[in-house]
Each structure stands twice: as structure tokens, then as C-alpha cells.
Amino acid sequence: MELDNTRDMSQLICFTEVLRELKNLNYTGSSALEKVANNILSYLLKLTQAQTGMLAVITNQKAAKVASTSNTITIDEEEIAWLYHASEPVTYLHNRNIMLIPLKIKKISSGLIKLIKSEPFTDKDLRYAAYLSYFAAMAVERAKVKTGITVGNLTNARLLARTVELHDPYTRNHSIRVTRHSLMIASKMKLPRTFCQILRNAALLHDIGKIAIPDEILLKNGPLTHEEFHLVKRHPVIGANIFGKQGDYGEMASFILHHHERWDGSGYPHGLARENIPLGARIIAVADAFEAMTSHRPYRKALSREEATRELINHSGTQFDPQVVEVFLK
Ligand SMILES: [Fe+2]
């Protein structure tokens, strides 16, 4: 009994340590995904005292092994099929000696962890692993972005934008249209090509931070509470943090961070005003507002282009940069 308690306590300590590590797991560079995967795997082996394991990333229903303690561990089609249909966050196969942990964000599968142990996994192993799987999935997604996206490479940016929009039919293609409007403004302003490439990725990913906001809030039918609204307003900060303010994606992250600032300084998250707001963010703000106003939403009808244009003019110089509005409507 005493032994059980000691084991319970040390597992709990291990769990809290792993949770903290997972939340801060962040690498840059081409091997970011590999490093993150190896870390996650070693945390989970330690936590569950499993002997061997692997982490695979799933793309188009195909698994690619990213971290593994042994070459002999494989993942078969049946397991991948299970991943797509699993309602339980974690399951056991083969007499509780194999644990499969799906890495999912908003029902979208990004990977799978398989652990193997000589004794049966306990219910606590299962519960801890299930709880950590969301944070592991977030770390994997962050690493995928850092490994895959370069400025000008749109494939992954588009994919990620879709990931955010998939669960909500009303915002599907929203980012694509915001991107189109943003690039139109930038080209009329004759902004340099490199700026346009950064702007394009930022516009596609401006709402990426919403992956961290629970569905119950994002898809709520009815007014949000004060706390819920506060949480939704965190999405630009979360989005910018995914890419990091310094490094290759710093400028893109700053456009994402400030796309809800207002020209008069009454926006969020930092209450920046006028030219202190990065130009890319001011452009996205106009494109985003126009796109949102002219699209149908469950709670209101779309405005006509003329009505939306009038709204932009009415809020030019308070919410929006007047020069950007003028260029957009030219
Ligand atoms: Fe937003």
C-alpha cells in the first residue's frame, strides 16, 4: 500500500513536470518537429513507465514515424483507422499492454503515440496520458509550422488556416478571402514583394490562435459572457506566440498579434494607435472587417457591398487607418 502511494505521488509530480514542459516545448529550425516528438515520447515513457514507444505524424491518413525507441515498432492501417474514428481520447489494445494516444486538435488528427509496456497500463496512466495529449498535439502543431512554413511557401499556411476553419462552416474560406483583399490593398499601395509574402501568410493565419479556444465558446449560439469574450480576445496573442516574436516569423507574428488593434488606440491586445500599429496589421484589419461584414453568419445576414463600404467609411479614422480604407475602396 505504501509502495502504491509513493508510486502515485511520484507519478503525479512527474505529470505536473511534463505538463509544464509540454506547454513550453518550443524549438525552431528544420529539426524542430523531430526534437519535439522525441521530447514528448520520452516524457510519456517516463510518466507511464512504458518500455518502448513511438510518435508518428499523420498526413492524408498516412503515418510518418518521427520519434521511436525501437525500429521494430510499427503502426498499422487498423490503428490509423481507429485514430480517425476514436471517440475515446486514449485506448488500450492487446490486454492493456499497448496504449494508443491520438494527438488531436479540434477533432483533427495530427498524430499518434504508441506505448508498449510489459505490465498492464493502469487507469492513472490512461488518465494522465489523455490529459497531456492535447498539449502534446499543440506542441506537434507548433513544431510542424516551424519546420514547414517558410515565407513564400503557402502550402502549409493554407493547410493550417483550413485547420482553424474546418470546424466552423460559417468561417470556411474566410482567411482565403481576407488574404485576397489584403494583397489587393498591398498591391495598390505598391508595397515590396517580400512584404506582400509576409502579409499573405499573416492574413491566411491571422486567426490561427483560435485553435486554443474551446469549441463551446467559439461556436456558441448566443452572447458570450465577460470571461468568454476575454478568452476569445486572447487569440491574436496565442497566434503570435505560436510563431514567436523573434526569428524568421517575427514580422508575420506582429501582423497577427495586432490585427484587432484600432486606429484610435481602443483595440486589443496592446491598445496601439495610428502608425504604431504595424502596416500589415492595419491592412488585415480592413480586409477582415469587410470580409466578415459581407459574409453570412448564423446570427446575422450579410451586408451588401455598398452597406459594408459605408461601414468602412464611417469607421475610417477611428477603427481603421484612413489611408488603407481609401486605397481599398479606390
Ligand atoms: Fe481575429
Residues whose N, C-alpha, C, O or C-beta is under 5 A from the ligand:
A	BS01	LIG	H206 D207
